[in-house]
C-alpha cells in the first residue's frame, strides 16, 4: 500500500482500507504494554544511578 510506504507504521497499528476510506487502528493493549516496558526500564536505570550518587556524595562528605 502506498500509505504504508510513506509512513512508518508501528507494529501495534493496523490499517484498514475500504474504498477511499482509510482507518488506522491502534491496539490499546499493545500500547499499554509498550508504556509499561518503557517505565520499567526507566525505573531500573534510576535505581542503578541513585545508589552510586548517594555513595559518592557520602564519600565526599567524609573527606
N, CA, C and O atoms as a GROMACS GRO file, in nm:
protein
  252
    1UNK      N    1   0.085  -0.119   0.000
    1UNK     CA    2   0.000   0.000   0.000
    1UNK      C    3   0.089   0.125   0.000
    1UNK      O    4   0.192   0.127   0.068
    2UNK      N    5   0.052   0.225  -0.074
    2UNK     CA    6   0.132   0.346  -0.087
    2UNK      C    7   0.145   0.417   0.047
    2UNK      O    8   0.252   0.468   0.080
    3UNK      N    9   0.038   0.422   0.124
    3UNK     CA   10   0.040   0.490   0.254
    3UNK      C   11   0.145   0.428   0.346
    3UNK      O   12   0.219   0.499   0.413
    4UNK      N   13   0.151   0.296   0.349
    4UNK     CA   14   0.248   0.228   0.434
    4UNK      C   15   0.391   0.258   0.393
    4UNK      O   16   0.481   0.260   0.477
    5UNK      N   17   0.413   0.280   0.264
    5UNK     CA   18   0.548   0.311   0.217
    5UNK      C   19   0.591   0.451   0.260
    5UNK      O   20   0.710   0.475   0.279
    6UNK      N   21   0.497   0.542   0.275
    6UNK     CA   22   0.531   0.680   0.311
    6UNK      C   23   0.542   0.700   0.461
    6UNK      O   24   0.620   0.784   0.507
    7UNK      N   25   0.467   0.625   0.538
    7UNK     CA   26   0.466   0.642   0.684
    7UNK      C   27   0.535   0.525   0.751
    7UNK      O   28   0.533   0.413   0.701
    8UNK      N   29   0.597   0.553   0.865
    8UNK     CA   30   0.649   0.445   0.947
    8UNK      C   31   0.536   0.402   1.039
    8UNK      O   32   0.499   0.474   1.131
    9UNK      N   33   0.483   0.284   1.014
    9UNK     CA   34   0.368   0.236   1.090
    9UNK      C   35   0.418   0.142   1.199
    9UNK      O   36   0.481   0.040   1.168
   10UNK      N   37   0.392   0.173   1.327
   10UNK     CA   38   0.434   0.084   1.434
   10UNK      C   39   0.364  -0.052   1.422
   10UNK      O   40   0.255  -0.062   1.364
   11UNK      N   41   0.427  -0.155   1.477
   11UNK     CA   42   0.371  -0.289   1.464
   11UNK      C   43   0.238  -0.306   1.535
   11UNK      O   44   0.161  -0.396   1.500
   12UNK      N   45   0.208  -0.222   1.634
   12UNK     CA   46   0.082  -0.234   1.706
   12UNK      C   47  -0.032  -0.158   1.638
   12UNK      O   48  -0.141  -0.146   1.694
   13UNK      N   49  -0.008  -0.107   1.518
   13UNK     CA   50  -0.108  -0.031   1.444
   13UNK      C   51  -0.158  -0.113   1.327
   13UNK      O   52  -0.080  -0.180   1.258
   14UNK      N   53  -0.287  -0.108   1.305
   14UNK     CA   54  -0.346  -0.181   1.193
   14UNK      C   55  -0.412  -0.080   1.099
   14UNK      O   56  -0.479   0.012   1.144
   15UNK      N   57  -0.393  -0.098   0.970
   15UNK     CA   58  -0.454  -0.010   0.870
   15UNK      C   59  -0.559  -0.089   0.794
   15UNK      O   60  -0.532  -0.196   0.739
   16UNK      N   61  -0.680  -0.034   0.790
   16UNK     CA   62  -0.787  -0.095   0.710
   16UNK      C   63  -0.825   0.003   0.601
   16UNK      O   64  -0.836   0.123   0.624
   17UNK      N   65  -0.844  -0.052   0.481
   17UNK     CA   66  -0.881   0.034   0.369
   17UNK      C   67  -1.009  -0.017   0.304
   17UNK      O   68  -1.015  -0.133   0.261
   18UNK      N   69  -1.110   0.068   0.297
   18UNK     CA   70  -1.235   0.033   0.231
   18UNK      C   71  -1.266   0.144   0.132
   18UNK      O   72  -1.314   0.251   0.170
   19UNK      N   73  -1.239   0.118   0.004
   19UNK     CA   74  -1.259   0.221  -0.098
   19UNK      C   75  -1.165   0.337  -0.073
   19UNK      O   76  -1.044   0.318  -0.067
   20UNK      N   77  -1.220   0.458  -0.059
   20UNK     CA   78  -1.138   0.576  -0.031
   20UNK      C   79  -1.117   0.601   0.117
   20UNK      O   80  -1.044   0.692   0.155
   21UNK      N   81  -1.181   0.520   0.202
   21UNK     CA   82  -1.172   0.539   0.347
   21UNK      C   83  -1.056   0.456   0.402
   21UNK      O   84  -1.050   0.335   0.383
   22UNK      N   85  -0.964   0.522   0.471
   22UNK     CA   86  -0.852   0.453   0.535
   22UNK      C   87  -0.868   0.471   0.686
   22UNK      O   88  -0.877   0.583   0.735
   23UNK      N   89  -0.870   0.359   0.756
   23UNK     CA   90  -0.884   0.363   0.902
   23UNK      C   91  -0.754   0.313   0.964
   23UNK      O   92  -0.703   0.207   0.927
   24UNK      N   93  -0.701   0.390   1.057
   24UNK     CA   94  -0.579   0.350   1.129
   24UNK      C   95  -0.621   0.316   1.272
   24UNK      O   96  -0.677   0.400   1.343
   25UNK      N   97  -0.594   0.194   1.313
   25UNK     CA   98  -0.640   0.147   1.444
   25UNK      C   99  -0.518   0.114   1.530
   25UNK      O  100  -0.431   0.037   1.489
   26UNK      N  101  -0.511   0.173   1.649
   26UNK     CA  102  -0.407   0.139   1.746
   26UNK      C  103  -0.464   0.035   1.841
   26UNK      O  104  -0.578   0.047   1.887
   27UNK      N  105  -0.386  -0.066   1.870
   27UNK     CA  106  -0.426  -0.168   1.965
   27UNK      C  107  -0.391  -0.118   2.105
   27UNK      O  108  -0.273  -0.115   2.141
   28UNK      N  109  -0.491  -0.079   2.185
   28UNK     CA  110  -0.462  -0.018   2.316
   28UNK      C  111  -0.385  -0.110   2.410
   28UNK      O  112  -0.305  -0.062   2.491
   29UNK      N  113  -0.407  -0.240   2.401
   29UNK     CA  114  -0.336  -0.334   2.489
   29UNK      C  115  -0.187  -0.331   2.458
   29UNK      O  116  -0.104  -0.330   2.549
   30UNK      N  117  -0.152  -0.331   2.328
   30UNK     CA  118  -0.011  -0.326   2.289
   30UNK      C  119   0.051  -0.192   2.330
   30UNK      O  120   0.164  -0.190   2.378
   31UNK      N  121  -0.022  -0.083   2.312
   31UNK     CA  122   0.030   0.049   2.351
   31UNK      C  123   0.058   0.050   2.502
   31UNK      O  124   0.161   0.101   2.545
   32UNK      N  125  -0.034  -0.007   2.581
   32UNK     CA  126  -0.016  -0.013   2.727
   32UNK      C  127   0.107  -0.096   2.763
   32UNK      O  128   0.184  -0.058   2.851
   33UNK      N  129   0.125  -0.210   2.696
   33UNK     CA  130   0.241  -0.294   2.724
   33UNK      C  131   0.371  -0.220   2.693
   33UNK      O  132   0.468  -0.230   2.768
   34UNK      N  133   0.373  -0.148   2.583
   34UNK     CA  134   0.493  -0.072   2.545
   34UNK      C  135   0.523   0.035   2.650
   34UNK      O  136   0.638   0.054   2.688
   35UNK      N  137   0.419   0.106   2.697
   35UNK     CA  138   0.438   0.208   2.801
   35UNK      C  139   0.492   0.145   2.929
   35UNK      O  140   0.584   0.199   2.990
   36UNK      N  141   0.436   0.030   2.969
   36UNK     CA  142   0.480  -0.036   3.091
   36UNK      C  143   0.627  -0.078   3.081
   36UNK      O  144   0.704  -0.058   3.175
   37UNK      N  145   0.666  -0.136   2.967
   37UNK     CA  146   0.805  -0.177   2.949
   37UNK      C  147   0.898  -0.056   2.955
   37UNK      O  148   1.006  -0.063   3.014
   38UNK      N  149   0.855   0.054   2.893
   38UNK     CA  150   0.937   0.175   2.893
   38UNK      C  151   0.959   0.225   3.036
   38UNK      O  152   1.072   0.255   3.076
   39UNK      N  153   0.849   0.235   3.113
   39UNK     CA  154   0.862   0.286   3.250
   39UNK      C  155   0.939   0.191   3.340
   39UNK      O  156   1.008   0.236   3.432
   40UNK      N  157   0.929   0.060   3.314
   40UNK     CA  158   1.010  -0.036   3.391
   40UNK      C  159   1.158  -0.014   3.363
   40UNK      O  160   1.240  -0.019   3.455
   41UNK      N  161   1.192   0.011   3.237
   41UNK     CA  162   1.332   0.035   3.202
   41UNK      C  163   1.384   0.164   3.266
   41UNK      O  164   1.496   0.168   3.317
   42UNK      N  165   1.301   0.268   3.263
   42UNK     CA  166   1.342   0.395   3.324
   42UNK      C  167   1.361   0.378   3.474
   42UNK      O  168   1.459   0.426   3.531
   43UNK      N  169   1.266   0.308   3.540
   43UNK     CA  170   1.277   0.285   3.684
   43UNK      C  171   1.403   0.206   3.717
   43UNK      O  172   1.470   0.233   3.817
   44UNK      N  173   1.435   0.108   3.633
   44UNK     CA  174   1.555   0.028   3.654
   44UNK      C  175   1.680   0.114   3.644
   44UNK      O  176   1.773   0.100   3.724
   45UNK      N  177   1.684   0.203   3.545
   45UNK     CA  178   1.800   0.291   3.529
   45UNK      C  179   1.814   0.385   3.648
   45UNK      O  180   1.925   0.410   3.695
   46UNK      N  181   1.702   0.437   3.698
   46UNK     CA  182   1.706   0.528   3.813
   46UNK      C  183   1.757   0.453   3.936
   46UNK      O  184   1.839   0.506   4.012
   47UNK      N  185   1.710   0.330   3.956
   47UNK     CA  186   1.756   0.251   4.071
   47UNK      C  187   1.905   0.226   4.064
   47UNK      O  188   1.972   0.221   4.167
   48UNK      N  189   1.959   0.209   3.942
   48UNK     CA  190   2.102   0.187   3.927
   48UNK      C  191   2.182   0.314   3.957
   48UNK      O  192   2.292   0.305   4.012
   49UNK      N  193   2.130   0.429   3.923
   49UNK     CA  194   2.205   0.554   3.934
   49UNK      C  195   2.200   0.611   4.076
   49UNK      O  196   2.302   0.661   4.125
   50UNK      N  197   2.087   0.605   4.141
   50UNK     CA  198   2.071   0.670   4.272
   50UNK      C  199   2.170   0.617   4.377
   50UNK      O  200   2.233   0.698   4.445
   51UNK      N  201   2.186   0.486   4.393
   51UNK     CA  202   2.283   0.441   4.495
   51UNK      C  203   2.425   0.490   4.469
   51UNK      O  204   2.497   0.525   4.562
   52UNK      N  205   2.467   0.493   4.343
   52UNK     CA  206   2.601   0.542   4.310
   52UNK      C  207   2.615   0.689   4.347
   52UNK      O  208   2.719   0.731   4.398
   53UNK      N  209   2.510   0.766   4.323
   53UNK     CA  210   2.514   0.908   4.354
   53UNK      C  211   2.525   0.929   4.506
   53UNK      O  212   2.607   1.008   4.553
   54UNK      N  213   2.442   0.857   4.580
   54UNK     CA  214   2.443   0.877   4.725
   54UNK      C  215   2.574   0.828   4.785
   54UNK      O  216   2.624   0.889   4.880
   55UNK      N  217   2.633   0.719   4.732
   55UNK     CA  218   2.762   0.672   4.783
   55UNK      C  219   2.871   0.774   4.756
   55UNK      O  220   2.953   0.802   4.845
   56UNK      N  221   2.875   0.830   4.636
   56UNK     CA  222   2.979   0.926   4.606
   56UNK      C  223   2.960   1.054   4.688
   56UNK      O  224   3.057   1.119   4.727
   57UNK      N  225   2.834   1.088   4.714
   57UNK     CA  226   2.807   1.208   4.794
   57UNK      C  227   2.855   1.185   4.937
   57UNK      O  228   2.915   1.274   4.997
   58UNK      N  229   2.828   1.066   4.993
   58UNK     CA  230   2.872   1.035   5.129
   58UNK      C  231   3.024   1.032   5.137
   58UNK      O  232   3.083   1.079   5.234
   59UNK      N  233   3.086   0.976   5.034
   59UNK     CA  234   3.232   0.969   5.034
   59UNK      C  235   3.292   1.108   5.032
   59UNK      O  236   3.394   1.133   5.097
   60UNK      N  237   3.232   1.199   4.959
   60UNK     CA  238   3.288   1.334   4.951
   60UNK      C  239   3.269   1.410   5.083
   60UNK      O  240   3.348   1.498   5.115
   61UNK      N  241   3.165   1.377   5.158
   61UNK     CA  242   3.146   1.448   5.285
   61UNK      C  243   3.241   1.395   5.392
   61UNK      O  244   3.274   1.467   5.486
   62UNK      N  245   3.287   1.270   5.378
   62UNK     CA  246   3.381   1.214   5.476
   62UNK      C  247   3.517   1.280   5.464
   62UNK      O  248   3.583   1.305   5.565
   63UNK      N  249   3.559   1.309   5.342
   63UNK     CA  250   3.693   1.366   5.322
   63UNK      C  251   3.697   1.506   5.369
   63UNK      O  252   3.802   1.571   5.360
   0.00000   0.00000   0.00000
